[in-house]
Amino acid sequence: MNTSKEQTLDDKSWAGNYWGRNGALRQELAKHRALLHNRFMKWHGMNCISSAYHSAAGNAVAKMRAQWWFAPFWAIVALWCAERALRWSNKLWNESSAYEKTPDICEVRQSICRKVSAFLPWRRRYLGEASCAVDNGLLLLSGHAHTPHVRPLLLIGRADILLREGKMPEDVRPLVNEIREMADAVIIHLSDQSTLPFVIAEKRHYARVYRHLADLYLRVGWRGRAATCRLKMLDLAEESGAADQVLKSRVR
């Protein structure tokens, strides 16, 4: 975690400081829109823009649940951000070729599509789009460089989709356990290098992984394992400055 007085843009985003004139959302959009004019970075820029809107939408939903007296305001903000996340994701997905898509693009796409299909009744058809993005992302993993968190997040997407499509919880448990074993192995490796910027970034992403694992374990009926994953999420969030994950953990 950055300990200097000035937060970096990543620090702001992971801390959940999205809003206002100097908020992370405005700065993220300005930074990544500049990439749209570079033909080599265009798709990365679009992916980052859709991801920024998606993360901000999740933060707004969490604030809507936590601050009931401001719930109508945060509901409008969440809807506005979610629709823009989907618009940018659709633009990227439709305009880029199969060769230009990466596991990271697929991971962001599946997360956006899963969330809008769950929370917006008029977007339910996007669950199928999420499944397509998961399948593409997993296929691309072997041929592209990617950071460790991408695979477990894609598999989390698959587990969520299986449960929402009616798969029995006991049939999804082996997949959830596989994801947790994968995450545990990475965290053990990262614990010896806790001061490196890459390690801090990965701990933030793994706080997100354990947040989703806690939710999945609840849905498949293993409350004890859900509690363990939530504790790991809290530890990683505290170590890396990912307070936004703690706020979002209160929202399913």
C-alpha positions in Angstrom: 0.0 0.0 0.0 1.2 3.5 -0.8 2.1 5.2 2.4 2.9 8.7 0.9 0.5 11.6 1.5 -0.6 11.7 -2.1 -2.6 8.7 -3.1 -1.8 7.2 -6.5 -4.7 6.7 -8.9 -4.7 2.9 -8.2 -4.7 3.7 -4.4 -7.8 5.9 -4.9 -9.6 3.3 -7.0 -9.0 0.4 -4.6 -9.8 2.5 -1.6 -13.2 3.3 -3.2 -12.6 7.0 -3.6 -14.4 7.3 -6.9 -16.5 10.3 -6.5 -16.0 14.1 -6.8 -13.8 16.4 -8.7 -10.6 14.7 -7.7 -12.2 11.2 -7.5 -10.7 8.1 -9.1 -13.5 7.7 -11.7 -12.9 11.1 -13.4 -9.1 10.6 -13.3 -9.4 7.0 -14.6 -11.6 8.1 -17.5 -9.3 11.0 -18.5 -6.2 8.8 -18.3 -7.6 6.0 -20.4 -9.5 8.0 -23.0 -6.1 9.4 -24.0 -5.2 5.8 -25.1 -8.1 5.6 -27.6 -6.0 7.6 -30.1 -3.2 5.1 -30.0 -4.0 2.2 -32.3 -1.7 -0.1 -30.3 -3.4 0.8 -27.0 -7.0 1.4 -28.1 -8.5 -1.9 -26.9 -6.6 -1.6 -23.6 -8.0 1.9 -23.1 -11.6 0.8 -23.8 -11.2 -2.1 -21.4 -9.9 0.2 -18.7 -12.8 2.6 -19.2 -15.4 -0.1 -19.0 -13.7 -1.6 -15.9 -13.6 1.9 -14.2 -17.3 2.4 -14.8 -18.0 -1.2 -13.6 -16.0 -0.8 -10.4 -17.7 2.6 -9.7 -21.1 1.0 -10.2 -20.3 -1.7 -7.6 -19.2 1.0 -5.2 -22.4 2.9 -5.7 -24.5 -0.2 -5.2 -22.7 -0.8 -1.9 -23.2 2.8 -0.8 -26.9 2.5 -1.7 -27.2 -0.5 0.6 -25.2 1.1 3.4 -26.6 4.6 3.2 -30.4 4.0 2.9 -31.2 7.7 3.4 -29.3 8.4 0.1 -30.4 5.2 -1.6 -32.3 6.9 -4.5 -29.3 9.0 -5.4 -26.8 6.1 -5.3 -29.3 3.9 -7.3 -29.2 6.4 -10.1 -25.4 6.7 -10.0 -25.1 2.9 -10.0 -27.4 2.6 -13.0 -25.7 5.3 -14.9 -22.2 3.7 -14.4 -23.5 0.2 -15.1 -25.0 1.2 -18.4 -21.8 3.0 -19.4 -19.7 0.1 -18.4 -21.8 -2.2 -20.7 -21.8 0.3 -23.5 -18.0 0.5 -23.6 -17.7 -3.3 -23.1 -20.0 -3.9 -26.1 -18.1 -1.4 -28.2 -14.8 -3.2 -27.4 -16.2 -6.7 -27.8 -17.9 -5.9 -31.2 -15.1 -3.9 -32.7 -12.1 -5.9 -31.7 -11.1 -9.1 -33.6 -10.6 -12.5 -32.0 -6.9 -12.0 -32.2 -7.1 -8.6 -30.4 -9.0 -10.0 -27.4 -7.0 -11.0 -24.3 -7.8 -12.9 -21.1 -8.0 -9.6 -19.2 -10.5 -8.2 -21.7 -12.6 -11.4 -21.4 -12.5 -11.3 -17.6 -13.7 -7.7 -17.4 -16.4 -8.4 -20.0 -17.8 -11.5 -18.1 -17.9 -9.6 -14.9 -19.8 -6.7 -16.4 -22.3 -9.0 -18.2 -22.9 -11.1 -15.1 -23.6 -8.1 -13.0 -26.0 -6.3 -15.4 -27.9 -9.5 -16.1 -28.3 -10.0 -12.3 -29.3 -6.5 -11.3 -31.0 -5.0 -14.4 -34.1 -7.0 -15.5 -33.9 -5.7 -19.0 -30.3 -7.0 -19.4 -30.9 -10.6 -18.4 -29.9 -11.9 -21.8 -26.3 -10.8 -21.0 -25.8 -13.9 -18.9 -25.2 -15.8 -22.1 -22.7 -13.1 -23.2 -20.9 -13.6 -19.8 -20.7 -17.3 -20.5 -19.2 -16.7 -23.9 -16.6 -14.3 -22.4 -15.6 -16.8 -19.7 -15.1 -19.6 -22.3 -13.1 -17.3 -24.6 -11.0 -16.1 -21.7 -10.1 -19.6 -20.5 -9.1 -20.6 -24.0 -6.9 -17.6 -24.4 -5.0 -18.1 -21.1 -2.5 -20.6 -22.7 -1.5 -18.2 -25.5 -1.3 -14.9 -23.7 0.7 -13.4 -20.8 -1.6 -12.7 -17.9 -1.4 -11.9 -14.2 -2.2 -14.7 -11.7 -5.7 -13.4 -10.7 -7.2 -13.6 -14.1 -7.8 -17.4 -14.1 -9.6 -17.6 -10.7 -11.8 -14.6 -11.6 -12.8 -16.3 -14.9 -13.6 -19.5 -13.0 -15.6 -17.5 -10.4 -17.6 -16.2 -13.3 -18.2 -19.8 -14.5 -19.3 -21.0 -11.0 -21.7 -18.0 -10.7 -23.2 -18.7 -14.1 -23.6 -22.5 -13.4 -25.5 -21.6 -10.2 -27.7 -19.1 -11.9 -28.5 -21.5 -14.6 -29.9 -24.0 -12.1 -26.9 -26.3 -11.4 -27.2 -28.0 -8.1 -24.9 -26.5 -5.4 -23.2 -29.8 -4.6 -22.2 -30.1 -8.3 -20.5 -26.6 -8.2 -18.7 -27.2 -4.9 -15.6 -29.0 -6.6 -15.1 -26.0 -8.8 -15.3 -23.5 -5.9 -12.8 -25.6 -4.0 -10.5 -25.7 -7.0 -10.6 -21.9 -7.2 -9.8 -21.6 -3.5 -6.9 -24.0 -3.7 -5.5 -21.9 -6.6 -5.9 -18.7 -4.7 -4.3 -20.1 -1.5 -1.3 -21.3 -3.4 -0.7 -17.8 -4.9 -1.2 -16.0 -1.6 1.4 -18.2 0.1 3.9 -17.4 -2.7 3.1 -13.6 -2.5 3.5 -13.4 1.3 7.3 -13.5 1.1 7.4 -10.4 -1.3 4.9 -8.1 0.4 6.6 -4.8 -0.4 6.9 -5.1 -4.2 4.3 -3.0 -6.2 3.3 -6.1 -8.3 2.6 -8.0 -5.1 0.5 -5.2 -3.6 -1.5 -5.1 -6.9 -2.1 -8.8 -6.8 -3.1 -8.8 -3.2 -5.8 -6.2 -4.1 -7.1 -8.5 -6.8 -7.0 -11.5 -4.5 -9.0 -9.6 -2.0 -11.6 -9.5 -4.8 -11.1 -13.2 -5.5 -11.7 -14.1 -1.8 -14.7 -11.8 -1.6 -16.4 -13.7 -4.5 -15.3 -17.0 -3.0 -17.0 -16.2 0.3 -20.2 -15.4 -1.6 -20.0 -18.7 -3.7 -19.4 -20.8 -0.5 -22.5 -19.3 1.0 -24.5 -20.2 -2.1 -23.3 -23.8 -2.2 -24.1 -24.2 1.5 -20.6 -24.1 3.2 -20.9 -21.3 5.7 -17.7 -22.1 7.5 -15.6 -21.9 4.4 -17.3 -18.7 3.5 -16.3 -17.2 6.8 -12.7 -18.2 6.3 -12.6 -16.6 2.8 -14.1 -13.5 4.2 -11.4 -13.2 6.9 -8.7 -13.7 4.2 -10.4 -11.0 2.1 -10.3 -8.6 5.1 -6.6 -9.3 5.8 -5.6 -8.8 2.2 -7.7 -5.6 1.9 -6.1 -4.2 5.0 -2.6 -5.1 3.9 -3.0 -3.6 0.4 -5.4 -0.7 0.9 -8.4 -2.4 -0.9 -11.1 -0.9 1.3 -13.5 -0.9 -1.6 -13.6 -4.7 -1.5 -14.7 -4.6 2.2 -17.6 -2.2 1.3 -18.6 -4.4 -1.7 -18.5 -7.6 0.4 -21.7 -6.4 2.1 -23.6 -6.6 -1.2 -24.4 -9.8 -3.1 
